[in-house]
Amino acid sequence: MQRLRIGILDLVTKAPTKALYSRVMNPNLASIMPQAVGVWCEEAGHDVTFLCFTGSEDLISELPSDMDLLFVGAFSQGAQLAYAVSNLFRQRGAATVLGGPHARCYPDDARKYFDYVVGFTDKSVIDEILRDCSLHRPVGIHLTAKSQPAYIPGVRERWKFIQPTIDKAPTHIKGVPMIASLGCPYTCEFCIDSTVPYQPLDRDQIREDLQFLVQKTPTAWVGWHDPNFGVRFDDYMTAIEEAIKPGALSFCAESSLSLLSEANLKRLSAAGFRVMLPGIESWYSLGAKSKTGRKTGMEKVSQVSDHVNLILRHIPYVQTNFVLGMDIDAGEEPFDLTKRFIDRTPAAFPGYSLLSAFGEAAPLNLEFQRDGRVLPFPFHFLNNNQAMNVKPKNYGWREFYDHVIDLTKYSFSWKNIIRRARATKGSFATWVNVMRAISTEGFGRIKYYKTVRRLLDTDRSMQRFFDGDTRELPAFFVERVRRDLGPLWEFLPPGALYHDPNAYLNKTNGNRVTSGELPVLGPALKATVTQVRSASRSEV
């Protein structure tokens, strides 16, 4: 086999940024699979250049110009950036591969801009691409394994790709990604893991990786990437406890409230768990996940608040996750209940997501598409907060945004920021809570939501797009993508701002999935885009 020059790009953010919080935290958000692909490519005898894009790098200059093959890992919010990068390096002669959540959610759209699009990925899928390494155009090929991989290279094997990424973090916070299991036993209808069988990974590898980390970087934070950490609680806690001394490393994990009993919390705290992200999602459903049974409304708020306060007695940093705009929600009550939760649980950081349908991620998305409720927002905004691409069932858009703005302002008022800081234990947790509140997740979102709400009153193109009366993209969204992509805007392929929001339904019904069509632009917006492309060309 020819020795290939391979580039691997992990997009942990969708655009360049100089924000302090992003500089500190983005290097800790690296994904595992791009690093695993790097290991597999080197094992096959190829030369690998690895780059984790945290927002501070120059993608055009830091990736080699003479690559044979470029792998890109991206969430959907990074799709437009990924499409532009792929186009640039395809022009330079490289074959390109897309993996990650976007490839799983929107494979048919991604095939228009990549030679290979991969779903479930294991070493055999990567080996197949390396053997072929040819151009597949105008439409790429879709490859997927039958299931999630049974083995993923551990931290020791991935270290040469981990270390350059965590070295970018300007503080002592160095986050190393690990994973103990794949899939999830719960079936939250909006979740990409709802249909993926739960699969534990090798505990011996976990022990070896933790022992390696203690020697290599004893101040490391381990970020567990399990969809739901602790499903086999005793097995994995025993592996951690046998591998390293209590508190030798710090851990962060996402888990359900049903797994966080006081006995388990004491064990987690002793082992070094410092951050926990439980999902609450709704005050009216998902009782099994929150261990609240059939309790709803204020009764559920009371029980969940007591439970989260219990967690905070053992774990210093807790983010509680909510989904806003679910079909079961109506009126002011869901938002008011969340306010009452904040009042009763001042130290918890509330994480809000707007209900979003990510292509083929979940069967529920088919229902939304059948009902004509999915809107073609550019992928760039599908990060759970900049766009809600599902028309709410029980709210008009203006009413919904009024509620979201009111709740966000309440959550991140100076009064509640100060209450949160005073109730939080530890300087690190306090600093993170304050920084998140005054940056993009608090003040930044309030400003953004207010802008969208104002445009719903004053911009007819926004009104018609949100109502589903037109596919013409409002200038507001086009301009933000252009601004974020900067010099790479020139390389965004024609049509890449648009996607078919009903592609999953069409494929399920046996309809032919088209190769796509150009975004619908009004005459004035066409002129703007032409001018922007001309201006950008001189910057590259």
N, C-alpha and C positions, 0 to 999 in steps of 0.2 A: 504493500500500500504506500502511496506517495506520502511523504512527510508534509503535513499541512501547517500553514500559518493560521492560527485560530485566535479570534477575539471573543471574549465573553463579557457582556455588559449587563449588569444588574441595576435596573432603574428603580431605586427606592423612592424617588420623587419625580415629579413630572416637568420640572422647570428649574432653571438656575435660581438660586436664592442666597441672600446675604443675611437673612434673619438669624439672630443669635440663637434662638431656641432650635432652629433647624441645623445650625452648625454644630451644636452640642449633641443633638439627639439623632439626626439622620444617619450618621455613621454606625449607630447601634441598631439600625433597622434592616440590615443586610439579610437577604434570603439565603436559604440553605441550598436549594437545587442548582442555582448557577455555580456555586462552589463545587458541588458534586459533579456537575458536567465538566468542570475544569479538571478534576481528578481523573475522570474516565477518559478524557481526551489525552491527557499526559500518559496514562497507562497504555493507550493505543499508539504511543510513540510520536505525538504531535507537539508542536511548539504553541504555548498558550500565553496570551496577554489578557489579564483579567482587570476589569475596572468596575468598581461599584460607584455609580453616580449618585452623590449625596446632595448635589445642587451647587457645589463650588468648583467642579471640574469643567474643563473645556473639552467637550466630547469630540470636536472636530480634530483637535491637535493631539489629544492623549491616546486615541486609538490609532494603531498603525494603519497607514493608507494602503498597504499592499497585502491585506489579508485574503486568504482563500475562502474562509468561512467565518461568519459572525453569528454568535448566539446572543439573543436578547431575552431577558426575563422581565416581564412587566405586568403590573396591575392595569385595569382598564383606564384609570386616570392617566397613565403614562402611554396610552396607545398612540396618540397623535405624535408624541415625541419619538416613540419606537418606529412608527411608520416613516417619519422623516429621516431618522438615522439609517433605517434599512434602505431607503431610496438612495441616500448619499453613497453608501458603500456598495450597493448594487451597481451604481454608475461607475464605481472604481473597479468593478469586476468580481466582487465577492458574492458568494451565495449566502443567504441569510436565513436564520432560524428564529422563530418566536416560541417561547414557552412561558409558563406562569399562568396566573389566573385569567388574564385576558385571552390567552390562547384556548383555555378551556371553555370560557364563556362565549366567545365570538369567533370560533374557528373559521367560519366561511368568510367573514369580513377580512380577517387577518390574512387569509390565503391570497388576497389580491395584492398584498404588499410584501410578502415573504415567500421564499422558495419552499420552506418547510414550516409547518405549524404543528406543534406537538401538544397532546393532552397529557394523560398519565405517562410518565417518563421513567424508564429504567435504563440500565446500561445497554441492553439489547437495542433499544430505540436509538440511542446515541451512536452505537456502533453501526447501525444501518445507515444513518446519515453520513457518518464519516466514510463509509465504503462508497457511497454514491457521490456525495459532494458535487452535485451538478445543479445547473440552473433550471428551475421549473417556472416557466412564465408563458402566458400572462397570469396563470393561476397556479399557486403553489400546491403541494400535496400535504394531506393531513395524516399524521402518524400518531398512534396512541397504543400504549400497552393495555393489556386486559384489566389491569388493576394498578393500584399504587405499588411502588417498588417494595420488595421484601427487605431490601438492604439499602442503606444510604451511607456513603463514606462518613466516618466520624470526624471529630474535631482535629485529631492528630493528622489525618490525611488531608483535611481541608485547610490546615493552618497557614500554608503559604499564601492562601487567598484571604483568610480571615485577618491576619496581622496587618497588612497594608490598609485595610478598611478601618479597623478600630484605631489605628495610629492617627487617623484624620480627626478623631474626636479631641477637642482642645482641652478637655478636663480629664479627671481620673475615671470618669464613667466610660467603661469599655464593655460594650455588650457583645457577647458571643452567642450565635444562634445554635440551639440544640433542639432535638426532637425525640420524644420517647414513644409516640404513637401517631397513627394516621386515622382519619375518619372520626366519627362521633356516634355514640349510641342514641343521641337525641335526634329528633326529626323536625327541627324548626323549619317551617315550610319555606322560609326566605333564604336559607343558608346553603352555600355551595357544598358543604359537607353532609347535608341531610341525607343524601343517598349513597354516601361512601361508607362501606362497612368499617367498623372499628377494627384496628389492626395494631397490636403492640409490637414494638421493635425490640431488638436484642438488649437485654439488661446488662450483659457483660460489656458491651461496647460503651454503655453509659458510664459504668464504673471506670473503664479505662480512660475515657475522655475527661471525666472530672479529675482524675488523678493527674493527667497530663496538664490540665488547665491550672491546677494549684501550683505546679512547678513552673509553668511558663509565665503566667500572669495572675498571681494570687489575689489581685484586687478586681478581677473580672466579674462582671454581671452576666449570668447565664439567662438568656431569654428563651424560654421553652415555647416552641412554635406549634405545640399540639393544639388542635382545635378545642380540646377540652382536657386539660391536664388533670391527672389523678383518677381516671376512671378505674384503673387497677391500683388503687392507692397504696396498699400495703406493699405490693411488689416493687413499685418504683421508689417509694420512700425508703424501703430497705436497701435498694441498690445505691441510693444517694448516701444513706447513713453509713453503709459499709465502705464506700469509696473514699470519703473525706471526713475530716473532723467537723463537728457542728459549727456552722457559721464560717467555714473556711472560704466559701464563695457566697455571693448574693444571687438570689433567684427571682425571676419574674415569670408569671404564668397567667393564662386565662383559664378559668374554671367555672363550673356552675355552682350555685349556692347549695344545691343538693349534696355536694361532696364536701362542703366546708363546715362540718360539725366542729364543736369545740375541741374534741379530742384530736381531730385531724389538724385543726389550726395550731394547737400547741406543738404538734409534731413538725408542721411546716415552719413555724417560727424558729424552733430549735435548730432546724436544718439550714436556715439562712434565707428563707423566702421573705422578701421585703416588699414586693409589689404583687397585687392580685387584681385581676380584671373579671369580676363575675358579671354574667348577663342577666338583666332583669327583663329587658325588652318591652313588656306590656303589663299594665295593671289589670288586664282582663283575660289573659290567656297564658299558656306555657307554665302552668302551675307545677308540673313535674320537675321542670328544670330548676325552678326557684324553691322547691320543696314547700309550696304553699297550697297544694291540692286545688280545691275548687274555690278557694278564697279569691275575691276580686275587690276592686275599688279600695276604699279606705282600710278595710280589714287586711287586704294584702299589703298596703303601704305600711301599716303598723308592724306586721310580722317581718317584712323584708328590712325595714329600718332597724328593728331590734337585731336582726341577724347581721346586717352590715356593721352596726356598731360593735357587735361581738367580734367580727373579723378585725376591725380596727384596733381592738385591744391587743391583738397578736401580730397583725401585719400593718406596718406604718403607712403604706400607700395603697389605697383602694380606688379603682375607677369603676363606677357602675354604668353599664351600657344600656341605653334605651333606643327603641326604634319609634320614630314619630310618624304618624300618618297611616298606621295600619288600618285595615278595613274594619276592625272591631271598634275603632275609636270614633267618637262623635262628640261635638260640642266642646265646651271649655273643660269639662271634668278631667280628661286624661292629663291635660297640662297643669291644672290645679293640683291634682294628686301628686304630680312630680314636684311641684313647689313644696307641698307638705312633706314629701320625703326629704327634700333639701333642708327644710327647717329642722327635721328630726334627726338628720344625719349630716351634720355640718362638715365633718372631715372628709367625706367621700367626694371625689371629683366626678361630676356627671358627664358622661360621654354620650352625645346625641347623634344619631344617624337618621337621615330622612329615608323613608321606605324607597328602595331602589330595586329594579329588576335587571340583573346582569345576564342578559342573553340566555344561555342554556344552563345557568348555574343551578336552577331549582325548578321542579315541576310547577310550582305556583306561578312561575312566569308565563306558562302557557295560558293560564286562566286570564291573566292580565292582558295578554295579546289577543285572545279570543274576544275579550270585551272592548278591544280598541283603546286601551288605557295607557299603552306604553308610548312615550314620546321620543323622537329621535334626537335627544340632546347629544352633542358631541361627547365622545368618550372622555375627553379632557376634564369634564365636569362631573363624571360619575365616580366621586370619592365619598359618597354617602352624606355630603353636606352642601356642595355647591350646586347640585341639581337633584330634584326628586323627579325621576323620569316616569313615575306612575301617577296618573291623575287620581287624586284622593277620592275615595268613594263617598265620604260624608261631609266634605268641605268644598267650598269654592276656593280658588287659589288665593284670593285676597284674604279671606278669612283664615285660611291655613297659615299663611305667612305672618299675619297679625299675631296668631297664637305662638308661632315659633319664635318670633322676635321678642314677644313679651316674656316667654319662658327663658330665652337665652339671656336677656337683659337681667332678669331676676337672678339667674344662676351666677352671673358674673358681674353683679353690682359690686361696688366697693364694699358695701356692708357685708355681703356674703363672701367676698374674697378675704376680707379680714377675719370673719368668723371661721372660714376654712383654715386659714393660716394658724390661728390661735388653737384650733382643735387638733391640728396635725402634729404628730410626734416625729421629731427628727428634722434636722436642717435640710437634708436632701429632699425629703418629701414636701416640706414647706416651699422650698425654692421651685420645685417642679410645678406644684399647684399654682403658685403665683405667676410663673412665667407662662404657663399654658393659658391662664385666664386673661392676661393682658396682651397676648400675642394673637396668633391666627385662630386659635380654638375658642377664644372668648370674644375680645373686642373686635378681632378681625372678622369673625362670622357675623357679629351684630351689624357691622358696617356693610358687609356684603348683602345680608338679608334685607337691610333697609333699602339698598340700591335696587335690588330685584323688585321689592314691594313698590317702590316709587315708579319704576318703569312699567309695572302692571297697570298703573293708573295713567301714565303719560305717553307710553310708546305703544302704538297700535300693533306694531310687528311682534312685540313681546306678548301682548294679549292674545293675538291670533295663534301664535306658536304654542303657548301654554294650553290654550283651549283645544288644540289639535286641528284647527281649521286650515293650517298651512304647514308645509315643511320648510318654508323659507327661514333660514337661520337669521335671527336678529343680529344686527351689527355688534351689539354688546358682547355676544359670545365669540364672534369671529375676531374682534379686536383683542379680547383677552387671550385667546390662543396665540395670535400673532405676537403679542407682547411677551408672553411666556416663552415661546419657542425662540425668540430672538433670531440670530443668524440662521438657525435651522428651519425657520419658516419657509425659506425659499425651496427647501427640499421636500416639503409636505406634498405628497402626490395629489394631483387633481382628484377630487371626489373624496378625499380622506377625512373631511370634516363631517361627512354624512355616512350613516349606516341604516340598513333596513331594520327597524325596531321589531318587526314581526318575522325575522328570519327563522327563528326557532319553530314558530308555529307553521310556517310554510314548509319547512323540512319535515316536521312531524306529520303533516298532512300529505306528504309525498309530492309537494309542488317543487318545481325547479327553483333552486336558489340562484338568483341572477348574480352576475359579476359586479353588480353595484351600479350606481348612477351618480352623476355629479350632484354636489349639494345645490339646493335650490336657492339662488341668489337674486335679489331684485337688481334693477339696472344700476342704482346708485351704489349698492354694495359690491357689485361686480367691478365697478370702477375703483372703489376703495381697495379691493383685494389686488387688482392689477397694479395699482400704485405701490402698495405695500410690498408686493413681490419684487418690483423693480428696485425699490429702495433697499430691500434686504440683500439683493444680489451683490451690491457693492460692499457689503459688510463682511462677506465670507472670504 
